[in-house]
Amino acid sequence: MTIETTGLTAREYLRVSVDRSGTERSPEEQHAEHAETAAELGITLGKPYKDIGSASRYAKKARDDFQRLMDDLRNDRFGADLLWLWESSRGSRKTGEWVTLLDLCEEKGVRFYVQTHERILDPRNGNDRRTLLLDAVDSEHESYKISKRVLRGVKTNLNHQDGARGHGICPFGYTRTYERVRDAAGRRVMRPTEQAPDPKEAQAVIELFFRIRAGHSMASIERDFKARGTVGRRGKPMSAQTMRGMARRVAYIGKREHKGEILDAAWPCIADFEGASYNGKPVTVVEFTKVFHEVQKILDDPDRKTNHSGGAKHALSGAMKCDPCGEPETVTYRKAAGTPQPPAYQCHGRGCTRINKEETDRIVLGVIFAYLARPDVYQAITPQDGGQELAAVQAELAVKRADLKETQEIEPETLAEDRRLARREERLEEEVGQLERREAELTPGPSPLAALFDHGPDIEKRWEATPVEVQRQIARLLLTPEILGEVRVKRVADSASDAAVDRLEWVHAD
């Protein structure tokens, strides 16, 4: 029976698809073919629904527009005669989800146009409904087969004799080589053979970790990378969010994570190449690994705050307090009779004190510089390592890791030996875990002063070369009663004069 289509309206649900020839069809390509067919049939296409995520029952990412489609059908907001799909599996590979969609369309009188079937299918028609349901069953089974193939590939990579080798997308900072082989089904596939640091990208990764360790904000690193033209794999500047995810990847220390377990990988640490450096200084694998773990502590810190306002501008803002009320002093700007006045620190609460910024900076920074110029300061206020206990733990940890690796590589000759080795491996894994936790406890967290002492002998030049947000951390660290003293700004009426030197009071712990 020929169905009159002229004057009908339709809305598409678009999602990345692979056709029978193995060619991937993007949403844009699907829409182009839909539009051509719709024009031939006299059907008007409305606003489409579009998702990138998988429709597989094994998918983990939500499909926002699919949920919007379902909600629109339930609430009579769909507003069209047809739901247009490239193929049935584009709707869902989950049979239950697909049946729910069919029932909704049947209830609301919405029919399907499936591009690969080249016809309209009505869920109220028994034969059409059977066709659509069989499509769903076939799609779900195909999804199952794909999932099994992927899991087999992952397992093969994890059990590779050289350790877990590359699988999935090659991380930024590395380059990967492949070989063409045949899989268990006889299909020709590309299998990764080697993953090694790409010197140019790897330098950016090393810089990212060292700068986070030094106290730089993600936003400031993002701005610097963008200004220098450092881009990601897609040729676009890397966002702070992207770099935050990169900073969590154990791949950069030659490890990989599988179901919560950290495994040795076949690829080397990102710093394992000739010329690896930061700030003009060579970087070793051991040093980078240490920095990596320090960065994890920084990112795990619940008190860590991220500045979303575009970056800190004044080192001492918030580091001093108003003497009358105890509120922090922040930088403000005023005009008198339309003329801009010199910037000043002002009580952030009631505005009960105000003091010239330039004069105050000269005095307070002078005290900070004099203190930091002392040779004993760095050791005195930088957290020290665990000393001999840390060295002993690390030595024992190296022995246990080697023992564990050797145990895992032994091929048992009998069932009894296999059980014995399994018990030994479990015990060693537990001991290694305990030692790693103790090593983390004994390893000091990074100090913002580390960045300051990396720049050279002249303290003022080092300060100028340090990002403002790190300067602010250092000022707040030092301007405390236990170290240099808490700086309080007094009222002019409570001071010997209106000069900053008379209005600044240094409150010490004793």
PyMOL commands that set and color helices and strands:
alter all, ss='L'
color gray80, all
select helices_A, chain A and resi 27-41+64-74+88-90+95-108+126-158+199-213+218-228+240-246+250-253+285-300+357-372+377-381+387-409+415-442+449-452+459-464+468-478+492-494+500-503
alter helices_A, ss='H'
color red, helices_A
select strands_A, chain A and resi 9-15+17-18+24-25+44-45+49-51+82-85+111-114+119-121+174-182+188-197+255-258+261-264+277-278+281-282+321-322+329-332+335-336+339-340+344-347+354-356+486-489+504-507
alter strands_A, ss='S'
color yellow, strands_A
deselect
rebuild
show_as cartoon
